[in-house]
Amino acid sequence: MPSMTASTHKLAEPIAAFPIRDDDDLAKALAEIGPLLNSAPGSAEEARLEVLSVLVHDYEARHFPVLPPDPIEAIKFRLDQQGLTTKALEGVIGSRTRVFEVLKKKRQLTLPMIRKLHSALGIPFNSLLGTGVAAPTPA
């Protein structure tokens, strides 16, 4: 999404926009955004791009929320990303037995485990908590 800059379009000129209420409106907005991507800074087209981008983001956040991943899948993904094996978790989660209990979902992650996983592997807390609730969108 474009960011507001000093070259932003003048507020005095109205920008035509339409509410995005359904998938058809979304498709129209997305089709209109494409040609606006190379708009000149400060132009009316850039201002329209910004307005449409905000409307699309809001619609998608309400209708297609991105939920945090399953905590165990997040751990496996991070291990894969860093080219590590489950052995790397032995010092973080506990013994080898404890690691396999957690990875097989026979034992839940504890708060100390979550803190250590976040610290050692940089896995975001919301991924490790696996709340299944999308982050709130700004009003």
Secondary structure, 3 states (H helix, E strand, C coil): CCCCCCCCCCCCCCCCCCCCCCHHHHHHHHHHHHHHCCCCCCCHHHHHHHHHHHHHHHHHHHHCCCCCCCHHHHHHHHHHHCCCCHHHHCCCCCCHHHHHHHHCCCCCCCHHHHHHHHHHHCCCHHHHHCCCCCCCCCC
